[in-house]
């Protein structure tokens, strides 16, 4: 986790403020003046996009959240301590404040999608970015993932395209934007595109092609072409077809990352809110594909719940790692109940895992978070190279798996839209997930454990999913997403004012972030397979002591733990 430009930015949940869907009145922000007197300056703005869409109907966001820029550096105070200071000044029963952290999503450094100047000597060398990675199958430059033996996306999309009745499917694509590559989606919507990167044009989601260390220009072009790419013909003529899984769908590009695959929690949430507002105003959005992820955020939990209630299928990447770093477990939002976590499976149906140093691999687990996960194919995937306007065969990571599953969800909606549109919104999500999960291939090779450990519900079989008719029987609404961590706190503070519970919620989110970013804390929770409340008193004490020792932990959290350690470490109820 890190803050943008060293200055702390905050997300403020204003649930108790009387907004009625309108911008907050400055008179309701008296806490800003109180903090200013203490030398803390806040520049507050509405969470929802500043400009209205050109589509028919008003876009009045249901969000009651604010974004706040501060004049305080993370080197001066822990961001969570500042969040508590602001929350204390708001003094309402339901306010909640969290830092607007920036997450880093691990991407493969072998995919040079943003190369501006390519010398002919490089193209003939072993580092040719067009070539497959020899550490993985298939050992050839080929478009393979669409086939019946793998994702079945070619058969699935052909079925719905042949029987096209004109119903328009829309997929929100949250990434670094798009380019003018020949294989970008044929129905990419420039009218509905949006940019949520600060300082850039809200209505222009094109990738600005900013290169440099840790930067990945072209990432959105690569994932977008897997999602719904246009016609592509290989040099040998063996493949001459649509490159993507859902080229029939209208793609709404939302740029949430400034070419660097680093993005604010608020950028993802604002983009998703925009798509939800579109959907609720009559411009239906059926699915979301986001090949990014990071540390947990309460804002993310809230916005995922809103998307689910709006009937939008959200697919996000499980995450990647290099030999277990920064984490081998699912990142967020993929861990949430109401999201499909996209894990990776190789050409050989093996876990996306390798012991070779420096080789990227995919995340999975904890097992309790794999119930809503599934896998799609990677690496050695076709990858659209933004600047060179060619196709590479070294695409990798769960970035490549995510758009495949989103495309499959779009295929299912396309076929069964009449039946799905009659259901309650949440039931549409569950009906699609049921079809995808129930038909997923329950198989794994070269593995020590069951397929479910690595792939959750199994491996995507898009055409098989289309054979499952929509049925309401057995559909169960998924539990509302939240970030519970210390449920025992509700017992400790039973009978206290509601404001205390919000403070506990802030502690919960901070603890979840600390566990995800510190392997020693994860191990004390048995690699997060056990909830804190189920740990032995001895292990609870060890965990709490370890948190207190973390320099990254806030003073407020440390003080709370020290004051309540005996209660927190008590025997589980």
Secondary structure, DSSP 8 states (H G I E B T S, - for coil): -B-GGGEEEEEEE-TTS--TTS---GGG-HHHHHHHHTT--EEEEESS-SS--SSSS-------EEEEEEEEETTTS-HHHHHHHHHHHH--SS-EEEE--EEE----TT--TT-S---HHHHTSTT-TTS--TTSS--S----TTSTTTT-HHHHHHHHHHT--S---EEEEEES-B---TTS-TTB-TTT-EE-STTS-TT--B-----STTB-TTHHHHHHHHHH--EEE-TTSS-EEESSS-TTSEEEEEE-S-SBSEEEHHHHHHHHHHHHHHHHTT----EEEE---BS--HHHHHHHHHHHHTT-EEEEE--EEETTBS-SS--BTTTSTTSEEEEEE-TTSBBS---STT-EEE----GGG-TTEEEEE-SSEEEEETTTTEEEEEE-SHHHHHHHHHHHHHHHHHHTHHHHTTS-HHHHHHHHHHHHHHHSB---BS-SS-HHHHHTT-B--HHHHTTS----TT------------TTHHHHTTTS-HHHHHHHHHHHHHHHHHHHH-HHHHHHTTTTTS-GGGS-HHHHHHHHHHHHH-TTS-HHHHHHHHHHHHHHTS---
